[in-house]
Amino acid sequence: MEWVISFLLLAGLFFLLVGSIGLLRLQDVYSRMHATTKGSTLGIAGILLAFLFYLRYLEIASGLKEIILIFFFFLTAPAGAHMIARAAYWTGVELWHGTVTDELKEEREDWS
C-alpha cells in the first residue's frame, strides 16, 4: 500500500510541476491556462487519491470527502478555466502569432 500511496503522490507532484513549467514556458494566455488547469486538476486528484488510500490504510476514515473533492474539482476547474479563456478572448487578449485557427474570429468581428 505504501508503494501505491507514494506513486500517487509522485504522479500528483509531477503533474503540478509540469503545469507550473507550462505556465512559464508557453506563449499565450490560452496555452498557459490549458497547462495550469490540466496540471492542477490531475495533480490535485493524485494527491487526494494518495490521501484517500492513506486514510483507508490507517482505517481512519472512509474517504468519501476526498472522492467528493475530486469530483467537484474535476467539475469546476475546467469550467472555470473555460469561462476565463472566453472572457480573455472577448476582451481582446491576443492569440499567439503562431496560432493556426481562430474559430471565433468571425463572431468576434460581427460583435465588434
N, C-alpha and C positions, 0 to 999 in steps of 0.2 A: 504494500500500500504506500509505503514511503517513496518508492520509485514513481508511482503514478502521480502523487502529490508534487514531487519535485519536477516531473516532466511538465505538468500543467502550469506550475509557477514559471518555469523557464520559458514555456511557449507563450504565456501571457506577457512576460517581460520582453520577449523577442518582438512580439507584435507592437508593443508600446514603443520599443526602440526604433523599429522600422517606421512607425508613424511619425516619430519625432524627427528622424532623419529626412523623411519625406517633406515635413514642414520646412526644413531648412534648405533642401535641395531642389524642390520642384519650382516651376517657372511662374505660375499664376495662382490666383486665389482659389480657383476651382480645383486644380490639381492638388493643391495643398490641403484643401478641405476634404477631398476624397481620401488622401493618405491618412490624415489625422482621424477621420471618422472610422475608417476601416481598421486602423491600428488600435484605436481606443476601444472600439466595440469588441474586437477579438481579444485584445489584451485584458480588458476587464472581465470578459467571460472566462478566460483561462484562469485568472487569479481567483475569481469567485468559485469556479468549479474546484480548484485546489482547496479552497477554504471549506467548501461543502464536503469534500472527501475527508478532509482533516477532522471536521466535526463528527462525521459518521465514524471515522476510525476511533476517535476518543469516546464515542457514544454519548456526546453532549447534547446534540440537537438533531432534528430530522433533516434540516437543510431546506425546508420549504421557503424560508425567506430568501435564501440565495437563488433558488430557482425563480422566484418571483422577480428578484432584482435583475437577473439575467434576461428574463422575458421582457421586462419594461425597458431595459437598456437597449436590447435589440429592436424594440419597437420605436423608441423615441429618438435615439441618436441619429439614425439615418434620416428620419423625417425632419428633425431639426436642421440638420446639415443641408437637406434639400431646400428647405424654406430660406435659409440664409443665402444659399447659392442663387436662388431665384431673385431674392431681394438685391443681391450684389449685381446680378445681370441687368435687372430693370433700372437700377440707379446708375448704370453706365460704367461699371468696373470693366476695364478692357480685358479681352481674351489675350492669351499668349500669341505672339506673331506667327508661331508655327502651327496654330490650330487649323485642322483640316476642314471641319464642317461647323456651321453655326445654324442649327435648325430653327432657332427662334429669330433669326435676323429679319425675316420678312414681317413677322409680328411686331418686332421692335420698331421697324421703320414705319409701319402703319400706326403704331401707338404714339410715335413722336410728333 
